[in-house]
Amino acid sequence: MHVLVLDVDSLRPDHTSTYGYELETTPNIDRIAADGTVFSTAYATNSPCMPSRAALISGRYGLSNGVTTHGPRGRVLQSPHVWEDQRYTPEWWTLPELFFNERIRTVAVSSFPRHPAPWFYHLWHEFYNPQEPTGKRESFQTPRAADVADLAIDALREHATDDTFVYAQFWDPHTPYKQPGLDDAEGSAEYPLPPHPTAETIEEHQTWDRWRSAPRQGIESRADLADVLAKYDNEIEYVDEQIGRVVDALEAAGIYDDTLLVVTADHGEEFGEHGLYSEHWSTYEGTQRIPLIVKPPADAEPAVSRVDTPVTNVDIAPTIADYAGLDVPGRWQGESLRPLVESTAENPREFVVVEHGLYTAQRAIRTAKWKLIRTYHAGLWEDELATFELYDLEDDPWEQQNLVDARPEVVAELREKLLRWVDEMGGVSTDYLKETARTGPAGLRWAKR
C-alpha cells in the first residue's frame, strides 16, 4: 500500500471549490475528494506551522508534545517521562518512526528546514528540501510548488512497487502570495468577497498601526481586499495544478487506487475578520480551520462523501496507521477517522480543543454550536483582547458577537470541560501554552522589530 500526505500551507478551506467556494480554485483537489471523504469541520489542534506539524506527526496535542510555538521552544518534542530511553520505545514513536521501524519506505519533501525542528527530520529514509537546479535554495521561505511536486513525483515513481509513506509539504499559498506569473492578479468589482470585514470595519482599521494591520498591508477598501484575495486564490490555483500533476503521476504509475491519499493544511489564513490581514495569528476560525480530505485505498470500504462533526489534525496519524494495518503507539491521543470515513457513525468526541502560541497565546474549545476562547496573552493585540470570548458558530460563523456576558452558563460549562481536558491530555507538570504566555509569544518580539 502507498500512503501520500499532501500538506498545503495556509490553505483556508472556504477558498477551495471542494468546500463550496464560488470560484473553481481547486479542481484537482476536487478530483481527490470525489473518491474520498471531505471533513467539513476540521481544525489544526495547534497553530501555526511548527506546532501544527508536531501534532500531525506525533499524534499528540501540543499540551503533551510540548511544541506550541516557533523558535527555541519548538525544538524538542517532549514526552511526559523524563527518562531518555522511554522516548524511543514504540509507545512514543512519531508517524514516520512508525513506518520506518516497520521497514516501510518513508520519503518527505518539505521546506521545513527553515525551522529548528529536529523532531521533524527524524527517521525518514529520504528527506528533500526543494532547491534550484544550481543547488542553491531559492529562498528559505518560498520553495515553488512545482519543485515540491517534481520531487514527490520522482519518489512515487521510484518506489511504485514498494510500500511507501510519502509526505509532500507545499509552501504555497503562504504569504507573500508571489510566484512566477501570479503577481498581476487583481480582484474586480464582482470578485466574491466575504461579509467581513465590512467597508466600515476596514475604515476603522485604518487607525491601527501594527504587524499585518490594514495600513501596513495597503488595504484601504473592500476593493483592496479583493486584490489581496485574488492573489491568494491565484496561489491556491497554482498549488492545485501541482497537486494535479502528482495525482496524474499516481494514475500513470498504476498506483492511484492502491494509495491512501490525505490532503490537509497546517492552518488557514485571516483577512481582516479581526483586524489583521494575510496572517495566521489566533484561534479564530480563519486561522484554525483547515481542509481535510481522506481518499482510502480501493480495497477498503467505500468512503462517505462528507463528515460534518468536528475533528482535528491530531487524528491524521492514527487514521493513516489504521489503514496501513500498523499498531497505533499507546501514547498517541488522536482517534482514527476510518470509522467515520466508512460509515455515518457519530464522532464520539463532544468537542475539540485548539491552541495558538506564536502571535498570541490562546486556547479554545469548540462544540457543534459553541466556541469559547481563552486568551492567556494578547500578543499583537497587547491588552485589547478579552480574556474570554464566546461565539455561537451556528448563528455567528464569523465570530463577530462576543456572548460571554449574555450566556454565563455556557461559559461556565465550557470552562469546566476545558480544564478537565487539560488535566486529561497534558500528562505533564508544565502547561506549555501558559509558559509561552508567561515569557511572551515569540512572534510578538519579531513583529515589533
N, C-alpha and C positions, 0 to 999 in steps of 0.2 A: 504494500500500500504506500501511496505517496501522500504527504501532508504538505500543504503550501499555505503559509500565512502571508497575506498582503496587508501591511500596516501603513496607512496613509496619514501623514502628519497633518494636524489642524483641520481635519475634514468634518464640517458640520453636516449631519445627515439631512437637514432640511434644505440643503443646497444640492442635493442629489436627486435625479429623477427617480431613483429607486425608492426614495422616501416621499415622493409626490411633488417635488419642485416643478414649477410650471415650465422651466427650461429643461431641455433634454441634455443635461450636463454629463450623464454617466451611462451611456448606452451599453458599455461593456460590463460595468458592474451590474447593470440590469440583467445581462445575459446570465451571469452567475446566480443572481437572485432568483431567476426563473427556474433554476434547478435546485434551489435550496430554500432556506428559511430566513426571512427578514425579522430581526428582533427590533421592534419599533420603539422600544423604550430601554435602550442600552446606555450604560454610563461607564465612564472611566472612574474607577473607585478612588484613584489618586491622580492628580494632575500637578504640573504639566508633564513634559517628556520623560524625564528620568523616573519619577515616581510611578507614572502610568505603566511604563515598560517593566519596571521592577515587579509590579503587581501581576502583569501578564505572564512573565516567565517564571515567577516564584509560586504562583497560585495562592499568594498570601496578601493580605491588606498591608498598607504602609504602616499601620499601627503595630503590626507584627514584624514585617521585614525591615523596618527602620528607615526606608527610603521615602521621605515625604517632601523632598525639595531637591534643588540642584546644588552643585558645588561640593565642598568637602563633606557636608552632612549626607550626601548621597553616595559616598564612595563604598560603603560597606553594607552588604546585605546581612542583616542581623538574624540570629536565631535566639529564642528565649533562653537557651542554655549557654553558659559561658565556656564550656569545655570545647576546645577546638575540634576534637575528634567527632563530636556529635554533629557538627555542621556537615560532615562528609558521609554520614550514614544515609541510606535510601530515604528515610523519613523527611530529609531536608533537601533532596535533590530539586533543582530547578527543571523546567521543561526540557531545555537542551541536554542537561545532565542525564535526565531520564532516558532519552533516546540514545545518547552517547553510550551509556552503560548497558544498553540493550544491543549495542553494536549496530545501530541503525544510523546511516549516514546523515550528518547534520551540516547544513550549509546556511550561513547568514550573509545577506547583502545589506549593508547599513551605513548611514552617515554618522552613527552614534559615537565613533571615536573622538568626536569633539568634546565629549563629556568624560569626566574621570569616573568611569563606572566599570571597574574590572570584573564585577559580578556578571556583567552582560556579555563579556567576551569569553567566558569560561566554558570550556568543553564543547566548542564547535569543531568539527573536523576541518571545516573551511570557513574563514571569515573574510569577506571582501568589503573594502571601503572604496566606493566609486572614485576613480581618478581620471584625469585627462590622459590621452594617448602618450603624452610626454612623460607620464609618471608623476607629474606634479598635480597635487589635488587642486581642483579649480577654485574651491572656496571651502572654508571649514564649515560653512552653513548652507551652501547651495549646490549640492550634487544634483545633476539633472536626472529626472525620472527615466529618461531614455537610457542612461548609463546603468541605473539600477535594474531596469528591465533586461538589458543586454546580459548582465551578469547572472540574473536569475534564470534566464532562458538557457544560457550556457550550462548552468548547474543541472537544470532539469533534463536537458538533452544528454549530458554526460552520464547521469545516473538514472536514465529512464528504465533500466532493467533492474534496478535495486530499490529496496525500501528506503525512502528518504524523508527527511524533515527539512524543508526549505523555508526560510524566513526572509522576506524582502520588505525593506522599510523605505518608503518614498518620502523625501523631504517635502516635495510639493504637496499641497498648496500653501505651505508655511509662508508667512510674510518674509520678504517684501513683495511677493507676487510678481516676480520678474524671472522670466525665462525667454529664450530666443523666440522672437515673433509675438510675444504676448504683451509687450509694454504699451501698445497703442489701443488697448481695449478701453472703450468708453460706454457708459450707460446712456440710453436715450430717455426721452420723456416718458416712454411707455415701458421702461425697464421695470420688472417686477420687484417692488420694494416691500419689506415687511412693515407692519403697522408701527413698529417702534425702531428707532427713535422718531418721534414726530418732528415736523418743522419747528414747532415751538420749543421742543426739547433741545434740538440742535442749536437753536439760538441761545438758549440758556447755557449750553455747553461752551459757548464762546468765552465765557468769563473764567473758565477753568484752565489753569496752566500747569500741566503735569504730564508725566510719561503717557504717551498714546492718547492724549486728550484731543478734542476736535481741532483746536488751533494748531497744535503741533503736527496733526495729520492732514492739515489743509482742508478740513471739512467745514464748510460754512452753510450748507444747504442740503436738502434731500437730493438734489442733482449731483452734488459732490459725493454723497453716499452711494448713489447709483454708479458712479465711475469706479469707486473702490470695489463695490460688489461685482461689477463687470470684470475687473482684473482678477478678483478671487475666483469667480466662476470660470474664467478662461483657464486659470491654473488647474482647476478641477477637471475641465475637459481634457487638458494636456495629460495629466496623470492617468485619466481614464483611458486615453488612447494607448498609453504604455501598458496598462493592465490588459487591454485587449490583445496586445502583442503576446503577452505571457499566456493568456488563455488560448490564443491561436497555436502557440508552440506546444502546449499541452495536448491539444487536439491533433496536431500534426504528428506528435510522437506516439499517439495512441494511448495516452495515459490520463486523459481528462476524466473519463468515467471512474477510473481507479483512484482518483485524487480526492482527499478531504480538503476542501478549499475554504479558508476563513478570510473574510475581508473585514477590516476594522480600522480604528484610528486611535491615536494616543489621547486626543482631546478634540474639542471643537475650536471655535473662534467667536469672539464677541465683536459686534459692530455698533457700539454706542447704546445698547439697550440699557446699560447702567453707567454710561459716561465715558468709557474707554473704547477705542476703536482699533481693530486689527490686532487684538491681543487675547490671550487666554490667561485670566488673572484671578479667578474666583470659583465659587461653587455654584454660580448661576447656570441655568440650562445651556446657554450658549457655549460655555467652556466645557462642562462635564458630559453633556450628551454626545454620544458617538454612534456611528453606524456599526452594526454587527450583522454579518450575513454568514451563514454556515451552509455550505453545499456538501452533503455527505457523499461518500463513495457509492457507486451504483449498487454494490452488493448489500448495502444497509437498507433499513426500512425507508420507504418514501418519506420525504420531508413535507411537513405542513408549510403553507406559504408564508404565514405570519404569526408571530407571537407578540402579544401586547403587554404582558406582565413585565415589570422591571427586572433587569439583570445587569451584571457588571462584567468588566473585562477580567476580573479575578476568576471568572468561570471558564475562561477560554482554555487554560491549561488542562484542567480536569476533563473538559469536553474532548480535547484532542487525545488525551491519554485513553479515554473511554473508547473512542473509535479505533484507536491503534491497538487495543487489546492489552494495554500496559497497566500495571497496578499503580493506582494513584498514591503518591507519597502521603504518609499518615498525617503530616503537618500542614498539608495544603488546606486552605479554608474555602476555596470555591466549590461549586457544585457543577457536575456535568449537566450540560444543557441538552444532551442527547434525548432524554425522555420528552422534553418539550419540542424538539425537532421532529420526533417520530409520532407524536400524538398531540391532542389538545389538552393534555393533562395540566392541572393547575400548578403554577410555580409555588413550591412550599414556602417561599420567603414572603413574609408580611411586608418587608421594607428593604431598601438598600441604603447604604451609607457611602458618602463621597467626601473627599478632602482636597483642599488646595493648600500648598505650602510655599510657593515661590514669591508671589507679589502680595499675597495676604496670607493669613493663617486661619482657615475656615474648615468647619466640619458640618455636614448637612445630612439629614435623614429624610428619605423620600418614600412615602407610601403611594398607593394608587391615586390618592386625591391630594394629600398634603405634603408640603416640604418645609422643614424647619432648618434654618441656617444659624449656626453658632459661630460668631466671629471672635477669635482669640487675639488677633492683631489685624488692624485695618490696613496695614501696609501702605500701598499707594494712596489710599483714601485717608490716611492719617487718622483723625478722630471722627470722620464723617459717616462711618458705617455703624448701624445699630448693632448692639451685642446679639440680639436675636431678631430674626426675620421669619415670618410665617406667610406662606403663599398657598392659595387654593389653585392648584395647577389645572384643575378641570375648568374653572371659570376664568383663570388668570394665567395662561401658559407663559406670558412674557414677564411674569414676576414684577408687576408694577404696583400692586396694592398690598402693603405690609399689614397683615391682620393680627399681629402679635398682641395688640391691646384689645382687639374685638373678640378674640377667641382664646382666652387664657386657659380654658380647659384642654384645648387641643395642644397648646404649647406645653402644658404640664405633662400630658400623656406622652408626647414625642420626646421631651427631655428625659423622661424616665426610661423610655426604650433606648435612647441613645446612650445613656450612662450604662445601662445593662449590657448593651452591645460592646462598648469599650472594655468592660470588665471581661467579657467572654472571649473577645477576639484579640485582645492585646497580649496577654500572657507574659508581659514584661513589666518591670517597675517603672520604665520611662515611657511617658506619652510623647512620642517623637514630634507630633504636631505642636503640642504645648511647649516643647523645648524650642522649636523654631520660633514660636511666638515670643518666648522669653528673650531670645537674642535678637529678634527682628528678622523678617523674611529677607533672604539673600537678594531677591530681585529689587527690593526697596533700596538697597545700598547702591547697586549699579545704575538704577533708573535715576538716581539723584546726582550722578556724577556730572 
